[in-house]
Amino acid sequence: MKKYLMTGVAALTLCAGFTSCSKNDIEPLTPAQIDKAKYDQAFLNYVGGSIASGQDWGFSASVSGSRMTRTVVKKDMTNFPKTGVPAAITDAERKYVTKWFQENPGLTEVGKDWKNFYIQYVSGDVDNKKGMWHRHDPNRFNNTGLPNDWDEEFTDNGGMDYLIVSDGANYTEHVLDFNAKSGGPWGIVYMENSSALKFGYHSSWDSNDYQYFKLVEIDVPGVGKGWYVGLSLYGKKYDNGDKELGIQRLNFAEDWILKVVPGETIPDETYDIRIMGEDLSAQEAGDFDFNDVVLDVKFGSSAKLCLRAAGGTLPLRIDGNDAWEVHALFGLNNTSTMVNTTSGKHTEYEPVPLELHRAIYSAADARSIKLEVWKNNRWQELTAEISEPAAKIAIPVTTGTDWLNERQSIKDEKKEFVNWATQNKSRSTWWTE
């Protein structure tokens, strides 16, 4: 029976133990398996031991987008942004925008992928709203000859008690003290690390949350173009039939109107994790600097990437995309130039923002972002398998997070690296010590 060699370190070790092998007994290793096995053995020699059981190399499911710090800042607080604050809503702007929503029906329920933004109160009217009462009386036909089921209009006061913003998936924020009648005591809030993809409200009339809205760009005379979100009041109760408040004008999004102004650009440190890779060329005594590719990841329904450095001299691509070869992304027509890894020149080339167009909500998800090096005439993946030698690792991105210079030994610069790799897999602070 034909037997197959194991891959990785075990494969290389087993192969070395045979001086002659019948091709009928053992399937030879592929060049890619040999490259991986050599790298794995060099890595183990470098750290001086076996890999810690359960070591996930920073790609932990516990590191998720829900852990991001999100802030709602009211205007009178000391940390309200000092620059970029939008002008106050004028009476003419308020009147024009409110009339626009009253005359232009249609709900889009699609927002913008903004993380930092201001919300300003424009107008709101939740008093004396019409509703439709779908009444039922099982004795009506017998008593009057009229149908047992009929519709009857009613009027009542509603309530949109607080604003809700969300990304439609993992994140929801209740903006308290901000309501449809007055906009709260500030009339403006600043959302930081938030999401403008979805808007909604809490209906106090029936104690439910709804997301009937549209976000549109309106060119206001004397003000210019701006983004406005309108929300439609709705509620549903049972009272001898269903009572639906706001159903007649549900399609107009006129009951609570807000202006949404994109805020400051997200600073680099708000990316969630940094992936750093080795291109399988490192040898035991040398170049384990994990800067052949440096890629930041921002979690979300359409994850954002930012290429920071490319210290390798072999072709290396991101996510299986030939157009995302790292040197080419930096505008180079060759792979021999090391990008942003020289001491004092980590920003020599501008970082390259990319959009993944698929969801990445945690570091565990980010493991699926494939990094591949062109070596021995084939693309070979930089892996981070649990409890095996790693060719890519992940660290949190915090203020001052940087990567190593070219040919800096990671175990010499980061004294806890070896302990983290071989003994204590949960030591998440090793990079900063």
C-alpha positions in Angstrom: 0.0 0.0 0.0 1.3 3.5 -0.9 2.1 5.6 2.1 2.1 9.5 2.2 4.6 11.6 4.1 3.3 14.1 6.6 3.8 17.7 5.9 5.6 20.3 7.9 8.4 19.6 10.4 7.5 16.0 10.8 7.6 15.5 7.0 11.1 17.0 6.7 12.4 15.0 9.7 10.9 11.7 8.4 12.3 12.3 4.9 15.8 13.0 6.3 15.7 9.6 8.1 15.5 7.7 4.8 18.7 7.2 2.7 16.7 5.4 0.0 13.0 5.2 -0.5 11.1 3.2 -3.0 8.7 5.5 -4.9 6.2 2.7 -4.6 6.2 3.1 -0.8 6.5 6.8 -0.2 5.1 9.8 -2.1 7.8 12.5 -2.4 7.3 15.9 -0.9 6.3 18.8 -3.2 8.6 21.8 -3.3 6.0 23.8 -1.4 5.9 21.1 1.4 9.7 21.2 1.6 9.7 25.1 1.8 7.1 24.9 4.6 9.0 22.2 6.4 12.3 24.1 6.3 10.6 27.2 7.6 8.8 25.3 10.4 12.0 23.7 11.5 13.9 27.0 11.4 11.1 28.6 13.5 11.2 25.9 16.1 15.0 26.2 16.4 14.6 30.0 16.6 12.2 29.9 19.6 14.1 26.9 21.2 11.1 24.7 21.9 7.8 23.4 20.8 4.8 25.7 20.3 2.4 26.2 23.2 -0.8 24.1 23.1 -3.7 26.1 21.7 -1.4 29.0 20.5 -3.5 30.8 17.9 -1.0 33.5 17.1 -3.3 36.4 18.0 -6.1 35.2 15.7 -8.4 34.7 18.7 -12.2 34.6 18.4 -12.4 36.7 21.6 -10.9 39.7 19.7 -14.0 41.0 18.0 -15.5 44.2 16.7 -17.8 44.3 19.7 -14.8 45.2 21.9 -14.2 48.5 20.1 -14.6 51.6 22.1 -17.5 53.6 20.9 -18.3 57.0 22.2 -21.3 59.3 22.1 -20.2 62.9 22.9 -22.6 65.6 23.8 -21.8 69.2 22.8 -21.2 70.5 26.3 -18.6 67.9 27.2 -14.9 68.8 27.3 -13.9 66.2 24.8 -16.3 67.3 22.1 -14.2 67.7 18.9 -12.8 71.2 18.6 -12.5 71.1 14.8 -14.9 70.2 12.0 -18.0 71.0 14.1 -20.9 71.7 11.7 -22.7 75.0 11.7 -26.0 75.2 13.6 -29.2 74.4 11.7 -30.8 77.6 10.5 -34.5 78.2 10.5 -34.5 78.4 6.7 -32.6 75.1 6.5 -35.0 73.5 8.9 -38.1 74.7 7.0 -36.7 73.7 3.5 -35.6 70.2 4.6 -38.7 69.4 6.5 -40.9 70.4 3.5 -38.6 68.2 1.2 -39.3 65.1 3.2 -43.0 65.9 3.4 -43.2 66.1 -0.4 -40.8 63.2 -1.3 -42.0 59.7 -0.3 -39.9 56.6 -0.3 -37.9 54.7 2.3 -34.4 53.6 1.4 -33.3 52.1 4.8 -29.7 52.3 3.5 -27.1 54.5 5.2 -23.5 55.3 4.8 -20.4 53.5 6.0 -19.3 56.4 8.2 -17.6 55.6 11.6 -17.2 59.2 12.9 -20.0 61.6 12.4 -22.1 64.4 13.9 -25.9 64.2 14.2 -27.9 67.4 14.4 -31.6 67.8 15.2 -33.6 69.4 12.4 -37.3 68.8 13.2 -39.8 66.5 14.7 -43.5 66.1 15.0 -45.1 63.2 16.8 -48.3 64.8 18.1 -51.7 64.2 16.7 -50.6 61.6 14.3 -53.1 59.7 12.2 -53.4 55.9 12.5 -55.5 53.1 11.1 -57.6 50.9 13.4 -58.3 47.5 11.8 -61.3 46.9 14.0 -63.1 43.6 14.7 -66.5 43.0 16.3 -67.8 39.4 16.0 -71.4 40.6 16.6 -71.4 43.6 14.3 -73.0 41.8 11.3 -75.7 40.2 13.4 -76.5 43.5 15.1 -76.2 45.9 12.3 -75.8 44.0 9.0 -72.4 45.6 8.6 -69.1 43.6 8.3 -67.5 42.3 11.4 -64.1 43.7 10.2 -63.6 47.3 9.1 -61.0 50.1 9.1 -61.4 53.2 11.1 -59.0 56.2 11.3 -57.8 57.4 14.7 -55.5 60.1 16.0 -53.0 59.8 18.9 -49.7 61.2 20.1 -46.7 59.0 19.5 -43.2 59.1 20.9 -39.7 58.6 19.4 -37.8 58.5 22.6 -34.2 57.9 21.6 -32.2 57.4 18.4 -30.7 54.1 17.4 -27.7 53.7 15.1 -26.3 50.4 14.0 -24.4 48.5 11.3 -27.3 46.1 10.8 -25.2 43.2 12.2 -23.0 43.3 15.3 -23.3 46.8 16.6 -26.2 48.9 18.0 -26.0 52.1 19.9 -28.9 53.9 21.7 -28.3 57.6 21.6 -30.1 58.6 24.8 -31.3 62.1 25.7 -31.9 62.7 22.0 -35.5 62.6 20.9 -37.9 63.7 18.2 -39.5 66.6 20.0 -36.5 68.7 20.7 -33.3 66.8 20.0 -32.5 66.7 23.6 -30.6 69.4 25.7 -27.7 69.6 23.1 -29.3 69.3 19.7 -26.1 67.8 18.4 -24.0 64.7 19.2 -20.8 63.3 17.9 -20.5 59.6 17.2 -17.1 58.1 17.4 -16.3 54.6 16.1 -20.0 54.2 15.4 -21.9 53.3 12.2 -24.3 55.3 10.0 -25.5 52.3 8.0 -28.8 52.0 9.9 -31.0 54.5 11.8 -34.0 53.8 14.0 -35.8 54.8 17.1 -37.7 53.5 20.1 -41.4 54.0 19.8 -42.8 54.6 23.3 -46.4 54.2 21.9 -46.0 50.5 21.7 -42.5 50.0 23.3 -40.9 48.6 20.2 -37.9 49.6 18.0 -38.2 50.4 14.3 -35.9 51.3 11.4 -38.1 53.1 9.0 -35.8 55.7 7.5 -34.1 57.1 4.5 -30.8 59.0 4.2 -30.6 61.5 1.3 -28.4 64.3 0.1 -30.3 67.6 -0.2 -29.0 70.8 -1.8 -30.4 73.5 0.6 -30.4 77.1 -0.8 -28.0 79.2 1.1 -26.5 76.2 2.9 -25.3 73.8 0.2 -25.4 70.1 0.0 -25.8 68.0 3.1 -26.9 64.6 4.2 -30.2 64.3 6.1 -32.0 61.3 7.6 -35.8 61.2 8.0 -37.6 58.6 10.2 -41.2 57.6 10.1 -43.2 57.1 13.2 -44.9 53.8 13.6 -46.5 51.7 16.3 -48.8 48.7 16.5 -51.2 47.7 19.3 -54.1 45.3 19.6 -57.5 46.7 20.7 -60.4 44.7 19.2 -58.2 44.6 16.1 -54.8 46.1 15.3 -54.2 49.8 15.7 -51.3 51.0 13.5 -50.1 54.5 14.3 -48.5 56.4 11.4 -49.4 53.8 8.8 -50.9 56.4 6.4 -47.6 58.4 6.1 -45.2 55.6 6.8 -43.5 56.1 3.4 -42.6 59.8 3.9 -39.9 59.7 6.7 -41.1 63.1 7.9 -41.7 62.6 11.6 -38.1 63.0 12.8 -35.5 64.6 10.7 -31.7 64.8 11.4 -28.7 66.1 9.6 -25.7 63.7 9.5 -22.3 65.3 8.9 -19.2 63.0 8.5 -16.6 63.8 11.1 -12.9 63.4 11.5 -11.1 60.7 9.6 -10.6 57.5 11.6 -7.1 57.6 13.0 -4.8 54.7 12.3 -4.9 53.3 15.8 -8.6 52.5 15.5 -7.9 49.5 13.2 -8.6 46.4 15.2 -5.6 44.1 14.5 -2.3 44.2 12.6 -1.3 41.1 10.7 2.5 40.7 10.1 3.9 38.0 7.9 7.1 36.1 7.0 7.6 35.0 3.4 9.0 31.5 4.3 12.6 32.6 3.6 13.7 33.2 7.2 16.5 31.1 8.5 17.2 30.0 12.1 19.9 32.5 12.8 18.5 35.5 11.0 15.6 37.3 9.4 12.6 36.6 11.7 11.4 40.2 11.7 7.8 39.6 10.6 7.7 42.6 8.3 7.6 41.0 4.9 4.0 42.2 4.8 2.3 44.4 7.4 -1.5 44.7 7.0 -4.0 46.4 9.3 -7.6 45.1 9.5 -10.7 47.1 10.5 -13.6 44.8 11.4 -17.0 45.2 9.8 -19.6 43.9 7.4 -17.2 45.0 4.6 -13.8 44.9 6.3 -11.3 47.6 5.7 -7.6 46.8 5.1 -4.5 49.1 5.2 -1.2 47.9 3.8 1.6 49.5 5.8 4.8 47.8 4.8 6.4 45.2 2.5 9.8 44.1 3.7 10.1 41.0 1.5 11.7 40.8 -1.9 9.5 38.1 -3.3 6.1 38.7 -4.8 3.4 38.5 -2.1 -0.3 39.0 -2.7 -3.3 39.6 -0.4 -6.5 37.5 -0.4 -5.6 35.6 -3.6 -5.9 38.8 -5.6 -3.2 39.2 -8.2 -3.9 42.9 -8.4 -3.1 43.1 -4.7 0.6 42.2 -5.0 2.1 44.3 -2.1 4.9 45.9 -4.0 2.6 46.9 -6.9 0.1 48.4 -4.4 2.9 50.7 -3.3 3.4 51.7 -6.9 6.5 49.7 -7.6 7.2 47.7 -10.8 9.6 45.3 -9.1 9.7 43.3 -5.9 13.3 44.0 -4.9 12.5 47.2 -3.0 11.8 46.8 0.7 9.0 49.2 1.6 8.7 51.1 4.9 11.0 48.8 6.9 14.1 50.9 7.0 14.8 52.5 10.4 13.2 56.0 10.5 11.4 55.4 7.2 8.3 53.5 8.1 6.1 56.1 6.4 8.3 56.7 3.4 5.6 55.3 1.2 1.9 56.3 1.8 -0.2 53.4 3.3 -2.6 51.8 0.9 -6.2 51.5 2.0 -8.2 48.5 0.6 -11.7 47.2 1.1 -12.2 43.4 1.4 -16.0 43.5 0.5 -16.7 40.7 2.9 -17.4 40.5 6.6 -14.6 40.2 9.1 -15.9 40.6 12.7 -13.1 39.1 14.8 -9.4 38.2 14.7 -10.5 34.6 14.1 -12.3 35.7 11.0 -9.2 37.7 9.9 -7.2 34.4 9.8 -9.0 33.7 6.5 -7.4 36.7 4.8 -4.9 34.8 2.8 -1.3 36.0 2.4 0.7 34.2 -0.3 4.3 34.4 -1.5 5.5 33.4 -5.0 8.2 30.9 -4.3 9.5 27.9 -6.3 7.1 28.8 -9.2 3.9 28.6 -7.1 1.9 30.7 -4.7 2.5 29.4 -1.1 0.3 30.5 1.8 1.7 32.1 5.0 -0.2 30.1 7.6 -1.0 30.5 11.3 -2.2 27.1 12.3 -3.0 26.6 15.9 -0.1 25.1 17.9 2.2 25.0 14.8 5.0 27.4 13.7 3.5 30.5 12.3 4.3 32.5 9.1 1.8 35.3 10.1 0.9 36.7 13.5 -1.7 39.2 14.7 -1.4 41.9 17.4 -3.8 44.6 18.5 -3.4 48.1 17.0 -3.0 50.7 19.7 -1.4 54.2 19.7 2.3 53.9 18.9 2.0 50.3 17.5 4.8 49.9 15.0 6.6 47.0 13.2 10.2 46.0 13.3 13.0 47.4 11.1 14.5 45.2 8.5 16.5 42.3 9.9 15.7 43.1 13.5 15.2 39.8 15.4 11.7 39.7 16.9 12.8 37.7 19.9 15.6 40.2 20.6 13.4 43.3 20.3 10.3 41.7 21.9 11.6 39.9 25.0 8.3 38.0 25.7 7.9 36.7 22.2 9.5 33.3 22.9 7.6 32.8 26.1 4.3 33.8 24.3 5.1 31.3 21.4 6.2 28.3 23.5 4.5 28.6 26.9 1.9 31.3 27.5 -0.4 31.6 24.5 -2.8 34.0 26.3 -0.1 36.7 27.0 -1.6 39.3 24.7 0.7 42.1 25.9 3.9 40.6 24.7 4.3 43.1 21.9 4.3 46.1 24.2 6.7 44.7 26.8 
